[in-house]
Amino acid sequence: MMDMDDDVKMKRAEKLGRHLVYLMAKAVRDYDMISQGDRVMVCHSGGKDSFALLDLLLQLLRQSPFKFKLVAVGLDQNMPGFPKYVLPEFFEKTGVEYHIIHQDIYGTVKKKIPTGKNMCGLCSRLRRGALYRFAEENHMTKIALGHHRDDMVETLFLNLFYGGKMKAMPPKFLTDSGRQVVIRPMAYIPEDDLARYAMLKKFPVIPGNLCGAAESSQRQVVKAMLKSWNKEFPGRVETIFNGMRNVEPSQLADVNLFDFKGLAV
């Protein structure tokens, strides 16, 4: 029997879910992310963002005026302590078609990266390779990732501060093979809303630090900076993201984007 607290949480989750689906639908329309007949591979890591991505896409599918197929794909990297039952049990409850890729990425990374060195770069490349191969072999037309608005803003500053480039995470792009399109349907959704939604929905979130590697210290610095800014000036992160969507090449300094040499009177 559901108690009062559970009933309140369910209503809050439904209300928040409707708002998040609205934001997702807007991003999908703005960037033409999903089309009639698409086979959309939903990459699922077991984190809060992945659970929300699948949940919201399922709601979007039910509301969509056109039909597309969702296929959830998890990746078992042979990580010590990884609860192998969590994703299959969750997928079964949703009724979505799903697959679990088994690949010893953890073992490969441990062999190649000396103890104490950052493993995240190689691990990320191997994960991406495994997922892209699966997508190609199974004729997926779109690959959906669980990055949100704050991920995109953080990446902008990471590249700016540490790489000297103004680039971030695009909402949509082609894989290197050119055979699949990668989409980020949660591009307009703030991380705090996703965290609250995951808590209200009681998703069985799998810890992201099972490998023992800490998240990039550079990303943590940028994340803390943005949180501080947003606390002091509410709405600043949203304003920055809006700036990413309103770029004026003539007001920057990249000669490859604007013909400065051609300016004359």
Secondary structure, DSSP 8 states (H G I E B T S, - for coil): ---HHHHHHHHHHHHHHHHHHHHHHHHHHHTT---TT-EEEEEE-SSHHHHHHHHHHHHHHHH-SS--EEEEEEEE---TT--TTHHHHHHHHHT-EEEEEE--HHHHHHHHS-TTS--HHHHHHHHHHHHHHHHHHTT-SEEE----HHHHHHHHHHHHHHHS------SEEE-TTSS-EEE-TTTT--HHHHHHHHHHHT-----TTTTS----HHHHHHHHHHHHHHHHSTTHHHHHHHHHTS--GGGS--TTTS-STT---
